[in-house]
Amino acid sequence: MQEQAGAPLSATDPPEPSDESRPGPGQRSVLRWYVVAAVLTLLVDQGSKAWAVRALDGGTAVPLVGDLLSLRLIRNSGAAFSIGDSMTWVMTLIAIGVTVAIIAVATRIGSARWSLALGLLLGGSLGNLGDRFFRDPGPLHGHVVDFIDYGGLFVGNVADIAIVVGAAVLVWLVFTNIEMDGTRRDPEEGSDG
């Protein structure tokens, strides 16, 4: 029997998701920054690498700012500063782990600054990871295209720049006590004194 007049005998519509499970307009805007930063970084990185492969002669430097900044095409089998160049597959697995971690925290972002920083990290990571999968000598062993020579100290690419800028912003956010959700943590909150 029906307990209330006018109530259906069986529910035909599934229950509406609660407001807490749906991203609000603010979070959608923040996630948009994350996606835009990642996609733009990836596109600029891959476009600049395609240009460098076509336009630069391997090993010959093209000066931009004297000896401080030049363009020189190299293919890097290792990580930054050619560390681990004999273990390309390990570098690839580490990059996959970092990329998955950056994607996993996306739903917790509530700050445009965190969103931008993590988007830069994701785009840079995907840019170099794409080289590891799709460039010679083959999947998991591909060499990253580097072409921006910093005074002979190291040679990098746009993905590397995005990773460094994203990491610097994250460090700044941590040191200024800005949480991932955008709130500012009171530095005295956890102190014993």
SETIVEX-538581 format. One record per residue: x, y, z of N, C-alpha, C, CB in turn. Coordinates in nm, 2 decimals, padded with zeros to 4 digits, always signed. Glycine has a CB too. Example, Ala and Ser with C-alpha at 12.3 -4.5 7.8 and 13.67 -1.06 7.14 Angstrom:
! SETIVEX-538581
       nu       nv       nw      cau      cav      caw       cu       cv       cw      cbu      cbv      cbw
   +01.32   -00.57   +00.78   +01.23   -00.45   +00.78   +01.32   -00.33   +00.78   +01.13   -00.45   +00.90
   +01.28   -00.22   +00.71   +01.37   -00.11   +00.71   +01.29   +00.00   +00.79   +01.41   -00.06   +00.57
! end
This chain:
! SETIVEX-538581
       nu       nv       nw      cau      cav      caw       cu       cv       cw      cbu      cbv      cbw
   +00.08   -00.12   +00.00   +00.00   +00.00   +00.00   +00.09   +00.12   +00.00   -00.09   +00.00   +00.12
   +00.03   +00.23   -00.05   +00.09   +00.36   -00.06   +00.08   +00.42   +00.08   +00.04   +00.45   -00.16
   +00.20   +00.48   +00.13   +00.19   +00.54   +00.26   +00.15   +00.69   +00.24   +00.33   +00.54   +00.32
   +00.17   +00.75   +00.13   +00.13   +00.89   +00.11   +00.05   +00.90   -00.02   +00.25   +00.99   +00.09
   -00.05   +00.98   -00.02   -00.13   +01.00   -00.13   -00.05   +01.07   -00.24   -00.26   +01.08   -00.10
   -00.06   +01.02   -00.36   +00.01   +01.08   -00.47   +00.16   +01.04   -00.49   +00.01   +01.23   -00.46
   +00.21   +00.96   -00.40   +00.35   +00.91   -00.41   +00.35   +00.79   -00.50   +00.41   +00.87   -00.27
   +00.45   +00.78   -00.59   +00.45   +00.66   -00.68   +00.48   +00.54   -00.60   +00.56   +00.68   -00.79
   +00.43   +00.42   -00.66   +00.45   +00.30   -00.60   +00.60   +00.25   -00.61   +00.36   +00.19   -00.66
   +00.66   +00.29   -00.72   +00.80   +00.26   -00.74   +00.87   +00.38   -00.80   +00.82   +00.13   -00.83
   +00.99   +00.40   -00.76   +01.07   +00.51   -00.81   +01.11   +00.48   -00.95   +01.20   +00.54   -00.72
   +01.08   +00.57   -01.04   +01.12   +00.55   -01.18   +01.24   +00.63   -01.22   +01.01   +00.59   -01.28
   +01.27   +00.74   -01.15   +01.39   +00.82   -01.18   +01.49   +00.79   -01.07   +01.35   +00.97   -01.18
   +01.62   +00.78   -01.12   +01.73   +00.76   -01.03   +01.74   +00.89   -00.94   +01.86   +00.73   -01.10
   +01.80   +00.87   -00.82   +01.81   +00.99   -00.73   +01.92   +01.08   -00.80   +01.86   +00.94   -00.59
   +01.89   +01.21   -00.77   +01.98   +01.31   -00.82   +02.11   +01.31   -00.74   +01.92   +01.46   -00.81
   +02.23   +01.32   -00.81   +02.35   +01.33   -00.73   +02.35   +01.45   -00.64   +02.48   +01.33   -00.83
   +02.42   +01.43   -00.53   +02.42   +01.54   -00.43   +02.51   +01.65   -00.48   +02.47   +01.49   -00.29
   +02.49   +01.77   -00.43   +02.56   +01.89   -00.47   +02.71   +01.87   -00.44   +02.51   +02.01   -00.41
   +02.74   +01.79   -00.34   +02.88   +01.77   -00.30   +02.96   +01.69   -00.41   +02.89   +01.71   -00.17
   +02.89   +01.60   -00.48   +02.96   +01.52   -00.57   +02.98   +01.59   -00.71   +02.89   +01.39   -00.59
   +02.91   +01.69   -00.73   +02.92   +01.77   -00.86   +03.02   +01.88   -00.85   +02.78   +01.82   -00.91
   +03.10   +01.90   -00.95   +03.19   +02.02   -00.94   +03.11   +02.14   -00.96   +03.30   +02.01   -01.04
   +03.13   +02.24   -00.87   +03.06   +02.37   -00.88   +03.12   +02.45   -00.99   +03.06   +02.44   -00.75
   +03.06   +02.57   -01.02   +03.11   +02.65   -01.13   +03.25   +02.70   -01.10   +03.02   +02.77   -01.14
   +03.28   +02.72   -00.97   +03.42   +02.77   -00.94   +03.52   +02.66   -00.97   +03.43   +02.81   -00.80
   +03.49   +02.54   -00.93   +03.58   +02.43   -00.96   +03.60   +02.40   -01.11   +03.54   +02.30   -00.88
   +03.49   +02.41   -01.18   +03.50   +02.39   -01.33   +03.59   +02.49   -01.39   +03.36   +02.39   -01.39
   +03.58   +02.62   -01.34   +03.67   +02.72   -01.39   +03.81   +02.69   -01.36   +03.63   +02.86   -01.34
   +03.84   +02.64   -01.24   +03.97   +02.61   -01.20   +04.03   +02.49   -01.28   +03.98   +02.58   -01.05
   +03.94   +02.39   -01.30   +03.99   +02.28   -01.38   +04.01   +02.32   -01.53   +03.88   +02.17   -01.38
   +03.93   +02.42   -01.57   +03.96   +02.47   -01.71   +04.10   +02.52   -01.72   +03.85   +02.58   -01.75
   +04.15   +02.60   -01.62   +04.28   +02.65   -01.63   +04.38   +02.54   -01.63   +04.31   +02.74   -01.50
   +04.36   +02.43   -01.56   +04.44   +02.31   -01.56   +04.45   +02.25   -01.70   +04.39   +02.21   -01.46
   +04.34   +02.23   -01.76   +04.34   +02.17   -01.89   +04.40   +02.26   -02.00   +04.19   +02.13   -01.93
   +04.37   +02.39   -01.99   +04.42   +02.48   -02.09   +04.57   +02.49   -02.08   +04.36   +02.62   -02.07
   +04.62   +02.50   -01.96   +04.77   +02.51   -01.94   +04.84   +02.38   -01.99   +04.80   +02.53   -01.79
   +04.78   +02.27   -01.96   +04.84   +02.14   -02.00   +04.84   +02.13   -02.16   +04.77   +02.02   -01.94
   +04.72   +02.16   -02.22   +04.71   +02.14   -02.36   +04.80   +02.24   -02.44   +04.56   +02.16   -02.41
   +04.80   +02.37   -02.39   +04.88   +02.47   -02.46   +05.03   +02.43   -02.45   +04.86   +02.61   -02.40
   +05.07   +02.39   -02.33   +05.21   +02.35   -02.31   +05.25   +02.24   -02.40   +05.23   +02.31   -02.16
   +05.16   +02.14   -02.41   +05.19   +02.02   -02.49   +05.20   +02.06   -02.64   +05.08   +01.91   -02.47
   +05.10   +02.14   -02.69   +05.10   +02.19   -02.83   +05.23   +02.27   -02.86   +04.98   +02.27   -02.86
   +05.26   +02.36   -02.78   +05.38   +02.45   -02.80   +05.51   +02.36   -02.80   +05.39   +02.56   -02.70
   +05.51   +02.27   -02.70   +05.63   +02.18   -02.69   +05.65   +02.10   -02.81   +05.62   +02.10   -02.57
   +05.54   +02.03   -02.85   +05.55   +01.94   -02.97   +05.57   +02.02   -03.10   +05.43   +01.85   -02.98
   +05.51   +02.13   -03.11   +05.53   +02.22   -03.23   +05.67   +02.27   -03.24   +05.43   +02.33   -03.23
   +05.73   +02.31   -03.13   +05.87   +02.36   -03.13   +05.97   +02.25   -03.16   +05.90   +02.43   -03.00
   +05.94   +02.13   -03.11   +06.03   +02.02   -03.13   +06.02   +01.98   -03.28   +05.99   +01.89   -03.04
   +05.90   +01.98   -03.34   +05.89   +01.95   -03.48   +05.97   +02.05   -03.56   +05.74   +01.94   -03.52
   +05.96   +02.18   -03.53   +06.03   +02.28   -03.60   +06.18   +02.26   -03.58   +06.00   +02.42   -03.54
   +06.23   +02.23   -03.46   +06.37   +02.21   -03.43   +06.43   +02.09   -03.51   +06.39   +02.18   -03.28
   +06.35   +01.98   -03.52   +06.40   +01.87   -03.60   +06.42   +01.90   -03.74   +06.30   +01.75   -03.58
   +06.32   +01.98   -03.80   +06.33   +02.02   -03.94   +06.44   +02.13   -03.96   +06.19   +02.07   -03.99
   +06.45   +02.23   -03.87   +06.53   +02.35   -03.90   +06.67   +02.34   -03.85   +06.46   +02.46   -03.84
   +06.70   +02.27   -03.75   +06.83   +02.28   -03.69   +06.92   +02.16   -03.73   +06.82   +02.28   -03.54
   +07.04   +02.19   -03.77   +07.14   +02.08   -03.80   +07.19   +02.03   -03.67   +07.25   +02.14   -03.89
   +07.19   +01.90   -03.65   +07.23   +01.84   -03.53   +07.37   +01.88   -03.49   +07.22   +01.69   -03.54
   +07.39   +01.93   -03.37   +07.52   +01.97   -03.32   +07.57   +02.11   -03.34   +07.62   +01.87   -03.37
   +07.52   +02.17   -03.45   +07.56   +02.31   -03.48   +07.48   +02.41   -03.40   +07.55   +02.34   -03.64
   +07.54   +02.50   -03.33   +07.47   +02.60   -03.25   +07.44   +02.72   -03.33   +07.56   +02.64   -03.13
   +07.32   +02.77   -03.31   +07.27   +02.90   -03.37   +07.26   +03.00   -03.25   +07.13   +02.88   -03.45
   +07.35   +03.09   -03.24   +07.35   +03.19   -03.13   +07.22   +03.28   -03.13   +07.47   +03.28   -03.13
   +07.16   +03.30   -03.02   +07.05   +03.39   -03.00   +07.09   +03.51   -02.92   +06.93   +03.32   -02.93
   +07.16   +03.48   -02.80   +07.21   +03.59   -02.71   +07.35   +03.56   -02.68   +07.12   +03.60   -02.58
   +07.44   +03.59   -02.77   +07.58   +03.56   -02.76   +07.61   +03.42   -02.72   +07.64   +03.65   -02.65
   +07.69   +03.40   -02.62   +07.72   +03.26   -02.58   +07.62   +03.21   -02.47   +07.86   +03.25   -02.52
   +07.53   +03.30   -02.43   +07.44   +03.27   -02.32   +07.32   +03.18   -02.36   +07.38   +03.39   -02.25
   +07.27   +03.20   -02.48   +07.15   +03.13   -02.52   +07.16   +03.10   -02.67   +07.02   +03.21   -02.49
   +07.15   +02.97   -02.71   +07.16   +02.94   -02.85   +07.06   +02.82   -02.88   +07.30   +02.91   -02.89
   +07.05   +02.79   -03.00   +06.97   +02.67   -03.04   +07.07   +02.57   -03.10   +06.86   +02.71   -03.15
   +07.05   +02.44   -03.04   +07.13   +02.33   -03.08   +07.06   +02.20   -03.06   +07.27   +02.33   -03.00
   +07.03   +02.13   -03.17   +06.95   +02.01   -03.16   +07.03   +01.89   -03.11   +06.90   +01.98   -03.30
   +06.98   +01.83   -03.00   +07.03   +01.70   -02.95   +06.91   +01.61   -02.92   +07.12   +01.73   -02.83
   +06.94   +01.49   -02.91   +06.84   +01.39   -02.87   +06.89   +01.33   -02.74   +06.81   +01.28   -02.98
   +06.81   +01.35   -02.64   +06.85   +01.31   -02.50   +06.78   +01.18   -02.46   +06.81   +01.42   -02.40
   +06.87   +01.08   -02.43   +06.81   +00.95   -02.39   +06.79   +00.94   -02.24   +06.91   +00.84   -02.44
   +06.84   +01.04   -02.17   +06.83   +01.03   -02.02   +06.73   +01.14   -01.97   +06.96   +01.05   -01.96
   +06.75   +01.17   -01.84   +06.67   +01.28   -01.78   +06.74   +01.41   -01.80   +06.64   +01.24   -01.63
   +06.71   +01.51   -01.71   +06.77   +01.63   -01.71   +06.92   +01.61   -01.70   +06.72   +01.73   -01.60
   +07.00   +01.69   -01.77   +07.15   +01.69   -01.76   +07.20   +01.55   -01.81   +07.20   +01.72   -01.62
   +07.12   +01.48   -01.89   +07.16   +01.35   -01.94   +07.18   +01.24   -01.83   +07.28   +01.36   -02.03
   +07.12   +01.26   -01.72   +07.13   +01.16   -01.61   +07.05   +01.04   -01.65   +07.08   +01.22   -01.48
   +07.11   +00.92   -01.63   +07.04   +00.80   -01.66   +07.02   +00.77   -01.81   +06.91   +00.80   -01.60
   +07.12   +00.82   -01.89   +07.10   +00.80   -02.04   +07.11   +00.65   -02.08   +07.21   +00.88   -02.11
   +07.16   +00.56   -02.00   +07.16   +00.42   -02.03   +07.04   +00.35   -01.98   +07.29   +00.36   -01.98
   +06.95   +00.42   -01.91   +06.83   +00.36   -01.85   +06.70   +00.43   -01.89   +06.84   +00.36   -01.70
   +06.69   +00.45   -02.03   +06.58   +00.53   -02.08   +06.44   +00.47   -02.03   +06.58   +00.53   -02.23
   +06.43   +00.34   -02.03   +06.30   +00.28   -01.99   +06.26   +00.32   -01.85   +06.30   +00.13   -02.02
   +06.36   +00.33   -01.76   +06.34   +00.36   -01.62   +06.29   +00.51   -01.61   +06.46   +00.34   -01.53
   +06.35   +00.60   -01.69   +06.31   +00.74   -01.69   +06.17   +00.75   -01.74   +06.40   +00.82   -01.78
   +06.13   +00.66   -01.84   +06.00   +00.66   -01.90   +05.90   +00.62   -01.79   +05.99   +00.57   -02.02
   +05.93   +00.51   -01.72   +05.84   +00.47   -01.61   +05.82   +00.57   -01.50   +05.89   +00.33   -01.55
   +05.93   +00.64   -01.46   +05.92   +00.75   -01.36   +05.83   +00.86   -01.42   +06.06   +00.80   -01.33
   +05.85   +00.90   -01.54   +05.76   +01.00   -01.60   +05.62   +00.96   -01.61   +05.81   +01.03   -01.74
   +05.59   +00.83   -01.63   +05.45   +00.78   -01.63   +05.39   +00.80   -01.49   +05.44   +00.64   -01.68
   +05.47   +00.76   -01.39   +05.42   +00.77   -01.25   +05.39   +00.91   -01.21   +05.52   +00.71   -01.16
   +05.48   +01.00   -01.25   +05.46   +01.15   -01.22   +05.33   +01.20   -01.29   +05.58   +01.23   -01.26
   +05.32   +01.16   -01.41   +05.20   +01.21   -01.49   +05.07   +01.16   -01.43   +05.21   +01.16   -01.64
   +05.07   +01.03   -01.39   +04.95   +00.97   -01.33   +04.92   +01.05   -01.20   +04.97   +00.82   -01.30
   +05.02   +01.08   -01.12   +05.00   +01.15   -00.99   +04.94   +01.29   -01.01   +05.13   +01.16   -00.91
   +04.99   +01.36   -01.12   +04.94   +01.49   -01.15   +04.80   +01.49   -01.19   +05.03   +01.56   -01.26
   +04.76   +01.39   -01.27   +04.62   +01.37   -01.31   +04.53   +01.33   -01.19   +04.61   +01.26   -01.42
   +04.58   +01.25   -01.10   +04.51   +01.20   -00.99   +04.46   +01.31   -00.89   +04.58   +01.09   -00.91
   +04.55   +01.42   -00.88   +04.51   +01.52   -00.79   +04.42   +01.63   -00.85   +04.64   +01.59   -00.73
   +04.39   +01.62   -00.98   +04.31   +01.72   -01.05   +04.18   +01.75   -00.98   +04.29   +01.68   -01.19
   +04.11   +01.65   -00.93   +03.98   +01.67   -00.87   +03.99   +01.74   -00.73   +03.91   +01.54   -00.85
   +04.11   +01.75   -00.68   +04.12   +01.82   -00.55   +04.16   +01.96   -00.56   +04.23   +01.75   -00.46
   +04.19   +02.01   -00.68   +04.23   +02.15   -00.71   +04.11   +02.24   -00.69   +04.29   +02.16   -00.85
   +04.13   +02.35   -00.61   +04.03   +02.45   -00.59   +04.09   +02.59   -00.60   +03.97   +02.44   -00.45
   +04.21   +02.60   -00.65   +04.28   +02.72   -00.67   +04.34   +02.74   -00.81   +04.40   +02.73   -00.56
   +04.31   +02.85   -00.87   +04.36   +02.88   -01.01   +04.51   +02.87   -01.01   +04.31   +03.01   -01.06
   +04.58   +02.91   -00.91   +04.73   +02.91   -00.91   +04.78   +02.77   -00.91   +04.78   +02.99   -00.79
   +04.72   +02.68   -00.82   +04.76   +02.54   -00.82   +04.72   +02.48   -00.95   +04.68   +02.47   -00.70
   +04.61   +02.51   -01.01   +04.56   +02.46   -01.13   +04.66   +02.49   -01.25   +04.42   +02.51   -01.17
   +04.70   +02.61   -01.25   +04.80   +02.66   -01.35   +04.93   +02.58   -01.34   +04.82   +02.81   -01.35
   +04.98   +02.58   -01.22   +05.11   +02.51   -01.19   +05.10   +02.36   -01.23   +05.15   +02.53   -01.04
   +05.00   +02.29   -01.18   +04.99   +02.15   -01.21   +04.96   +02.13   -01.36   +04.87   +02.09   -01.13
   +04.89   +02.22   -01.43   +04.87   +02.21   -01.57   +05.00   +02.22   -01.65   +04.77   +02.32   -01.62
   +05.09   +02.32   -01.61   +05.22   +02.33   -01.67   +05.30   +02.20   -01.65   +05.29   +02.45   -01.61
   +05.30   +02.15   -01.53   +05.37   +02.02   -01.50   +05.32   +01.91   -01.58   +05.36   +01.99   -01.35
   +05.18   +01.90   -01.60   +05.12   +01.79   -01.67   +05.16   +01.81   -01.82   +04.97   +01.79   -01.66
   +05.15   +01.93   -01.88   +05.18   +01.95   -02.02   +05.32   +01.92   -02.05   +05.15   +02.09   -02.06
   +05.41   +01.96   -01.96   +05.56   +01.94   -01.98   +05.59   +01.79   -01.97   +05.64   +02.01   -01.88
   +05.53   +01.72   -01.87   +05.55   +01.58   -01.85   +05.50   +01.50   -01.97   +05.48   +01.53   -01.73
   +05.38   +01.54   -02.02   +05.32   +01.47   -02.14   +05.41   +01.50   -02.26   +05.18   +01.51   -02.16
   +05.46   +01.62   -02.28   +05.55   +01.65   -02.39   +05.67   +01.56   -02.40   +05.59   +01.79   -02.39
   +05.74   +01.55   -02.29   +05.86   +01.47   -02.29   +05.83   +01.32   -02.29   +05.95   +01.50   -02.16
   +05.71   +01.28   -02.23   +05.67   +01.14   -02.23   +05.63   +01.10   -02.37   +05.55   +01.12   -02.14
   +05.57   +01.19   -02.45   +05.54   +01.16   -02.59   +05.66   +01.13   -02.67   +05.47   +01.28   -02.65
   +05.77   +01.20   -02.64   +05.90   +01.17   -02.71   +05.95   +01.03   -02.67   +06.01   +01.27   -02.67
   +05.93   +00.99   -02.55   +05.98   +00.86   -02.50   +05.90   +00.75   -02.57   +05.96   +00.85   -02.35
   +05.77   +00.78   -02.60   +05.69   +00.67   -02.67   +05.70   +00.67   -02.82   +05.55   +00.69   -02.62
   +05.71   +00.79   -02.88   +05.69   +00.80   -03.02   +05.81   +00.84   -03.10   +05.59   +00.90   -03.05
   +05.93   +00.86   -03.04   +06.05   +00.89   -03.12   +06.14   +00.77   -03.12   +06.12   +01.02   -03.06
   +06.24   +00.78   -03.21   +06.34   +00.67   -03.22   +06.42   +00.67   -03.09   +06.43   +00.69   -03.34
   +06.47   +00.55   -03.05   +06.47   +00.43   -03.12   +06.34   +00.34   -03.10   +06.58   +00.35   -03.08
   +06.24   +00.39   -03.02   +06.12   +00.31   -03.01   +06.05   +00.33   -02.88   +06.14   +00.16   -03.03
   +05.93   +00.28   -02.86   +05.85   +00.30   -02.74   +05.93   +00.26   -02.61   +05.72   +00.21   -02.74
   +05.91   +00.35   -02.51   +05.98   +00.34   -02.38   +06.13   +00.37   -02.39   +05.96   +00.20   -02.32
   +06.19   +00.38   -02.51   +06.33   +00.41   -02.53   +06.35   +00.53   -02.61   +06.40   +00.29   -02.59
   +06.25   +00.60   -02.65   +06.26   +00.72   -02.74   +06.34   +00.83   -02.67   +06.13   +00.77   -02.77
   +06.41   +00.90   -02.76   +06.50   +01.01   -02.71   +06.42   +01.14   -02.72   +06.63   +01.02   -02.79
   +06.43   +01.22   -02.61   +06.37   +01.35   -02.60   +06.44   +01.45   -02.69   +06.36   +01.40   -02.45
   +06.37   +01.53   -02.77   +06.43   +01.63   -02.85   +06.45   +01.76   -02.76   +06.33   +01.67   -02.97
   +06.58   +01.79   -02.75   +06.62   +01.92   -02.68   +06.69   +02.01   -02.78   +06.71   +01.88   -02.56
   +06.66   +02.14   -02.77   +06.72   +02.23   -02.86   +06.75   +02.37   -02.81   +06.63   +02.25   -02.98
   +06.72   +02.40   -02.68   +06.75   +02.53   -02.62   +06.88   +02.51   -02.54   +06.63   +02.59   -02.54
   +06.99   +02.57   -02.58   +07.12   +02.55   -02.52   +07.14   +02.67   -02.43   +07.23   +02.54   -02.62
   +07.16   +02.65   -02.30   +07.18   +02.75   -02.20   +07.33   +02.76   -02.17   +07.10   +02.72   -02.07
   +07.40   +02.83   -02.26   +07.54   +02.86   -02.24   +07.63   +02.74   -02.22   +07.55   +02.95   -02.12
   +07.59   +02.63   -02.28   +07.67   +02.51   -02.28   +07.65   +02.43   -02.15   +07.81   +02.55   -02.29
   +07.57   +02.49   -02.05   +07.55   +02.42   -01.93   +07.45   +02.30   -01.95   +07.49   +02.51   -01.82
   +07.35   +02.32   -02.02   +07.25   +02.21   -02.05   +07.17   +02.25   -02.17   +07.17   +02.17   -01.93
   +07.10   +02.15   -02.23   +07.02   +02.18   -02.35   +06.88   +02.12   -02.31   +07.07   +02.11   -02.48
   +06.78   +02.21   -02.33   +06.64   +02.16   -02.29   +06.54   +02.19   -02.40   +06.60   +02.23   -02.16
   +06.41   +02.20   -02.36   +06.30   +02.22   -02.45   +06.19   +02.30   -02.38   +06.25   +02.09   -02.51
   +06.08   +02.32   -02.45   +05.97   +02.40   -02.39   +05.91   +02.32   -02.28   +05.86   +02.42   -02.50
   +05.90   +02.19   -02.29   +05.84   +02.10   -02.18   +05.92   +02.12   -02.05   +05.84   +01.95   -02.22
   +06.06   +02.13   -02.06   +06.14   +02.15   -01.95   +06.11   +02.28   -01.88   +06.29   +02.14   -01.99
   +06.10   +02.39   -01.97   +06.07   +02.52   -01.91   +05.94   +02.52   -01.83   +06.06   +02.62   -02.03
   +05.83   +02.45   -01.89   +05.70   +02.44   -01.82   +05.71   +02.37   -01.69   +05.60   +02.37   -01.92
   +05.79   +02.26   -01.69   +05.81   +02.18   -01.57   +05.88   +02.27   -01.46   +05.89   +02.05   -01.60
   +05.98   +02.34   -01.50   +06.06   +02.42   -01.40   +05.96   +02.54   -01.35   +06.18   +02.48   -01.47
   +05.89   +02.60   -01.44   +05.80   +02.71   -01.40   +05.69   +02.66   -01.31   +05.74   +02.78   -01.52
   +05.63   +02.54   -01.35   +05.52   +02.48   -01.27   +05.57   +02.44   -01.13   +05.47   +02.36   -01.34
   +05.69   +02.38   -01.12   +05.75   +02.34   -00.99   +05.78   +02.47   -00.91   +05.88   +02.26   -01.02
   +05.83   +02.57   -00.97   +05.86   +02.69   -00.89   +05.74   +02.76   -00.84   +05.94   +02.80   -00.98
   +05.63   +02.76   -00.91   +05.50   +02.81   -00.86   +05.45   +02.72   -00.75   +05.39   +02.81   -00.97
   +05.46   +02.59   -00.76   +05.42   +02.50   -00.65   +05.50   +02.53   -00.52   +05.44   +02.35   -00.69
   +05.63   +02.54   -00.54   +05.71   +02.57   -00.42   +05.67   +02.71   -00.36   +05.87   +02.58   -00.46
   +05.65   +02.81   -00.44   +05.60   +02.94   -00.39   +05.46   +02.92   -00.31   +05.58   +03.04   -00.50
   +05.37   +02.84   -00.37   +05.24   +02.82   -00.31   +05.26   +02.75   -00.17   +05.15   +02.74   -00.40
   +05.34   +02.65   -00.16   +05.37   +02.58   -00.04   +05.43   +02.68   +00.07   +05.46   +02.46   -00.06
   +05.53   +02.76   +00.03   +05.59   +02.85   +00.12   +05.50   +02.96   +00.16   +05.72   +02.90   +00.06
   +05.40   +03.00   +00.08   +05.31   +03.10   +00.12   +05.18   +03.05   +00.18   +05.27   +03.19   +00.00
   +05.19   +02.92   +00.21   +05.08   +02.85   +00.29   +04.95   +02.85   +00.21   +05.06   +02.92   +00.42
   +04.95   +02.85   +00.08   +04.82   +02.84   +00.00   +04.80   +02.69   -00.03   +04.83   +02.92   -00.13
   +04.69   +02.64   +00.03   +04.65   +02.50   +00.01   +04.60   +02.48   -00.13   +04.54   +02.46   +00.11
   +04.59   +02.35   -00.17   +04.54   +02.31   -00.30   +04.40   +02.35   -00.33   +04.55   +02.16   -00.32
   +04.32   +02.37   -00.22   +04.18   +02.41   -00.24   +04.17   +02.56   -00.25   +04.10   +02.36   -00.12
   +04.28   +02.63   -00.23   +04.28   +02.78   -00.24   +04.28   +02.85   -00.11   +04.17   +02.82   -00.32
   +04.26   +02.78   +00.00   +04.26   +02.85   +00.13   +04.40   +02.87   +00.17   +04.18   +02.76   +00.23
   +04.41   +02.97   +00.26   +04.55   +03.00   +00.32   +04.55   +02.94   +00.46   +04.57   +03.15   +00.32
   +04.65   +02.85   +00.47   +04.67   +02.78   +00.60   +04.74   +02.88   +00.70   +04.75   +02.65   +00.59
   +04.70   +02.88   +00.82   +04.77   +02.96   +00.92   +04.90   +02.89   +00.96   +04.67   +02.99   +01.05
   +05.01   +02.96   +00.94   +05.14   +02.89   +00.98   +05.15   +02.86   +01.12   +05.25   +02.98   +00.93
   +05.08   +02.92   +01.21   +05.08   +02.90   +01.35   +05.00   +02.78   +01.39   +05.04   +03.02   +01.43
   +04.91   +02.73   +01.30   +04.81   +02.63   +01.33   +04.88   +02.50   +01.38   +04.74   +02.59   +01.20
   +04.99   +02.46   +01.32   +05.05   +02.33   +01.36   +05.16   +02.34   +01.46   +05.09   +02.26   +01.25
   +05.19   +02.46   +01.51   +05.31   +02.48   +01.59   +05.28   +02.45   +01.74   +05.37   +02.62   +01.58
   +05.38   +02.41   +01.81   +05.36   +02.37   +01.95   +05.39   +02.49   +02.04   +05.45   +02.26   +01.99
   +05.44   +02.60   +01.99   +05.48   +02.71   +02.08   +05.38   +02.81   +02.09   +05.60   +02.77   +02.04
! end
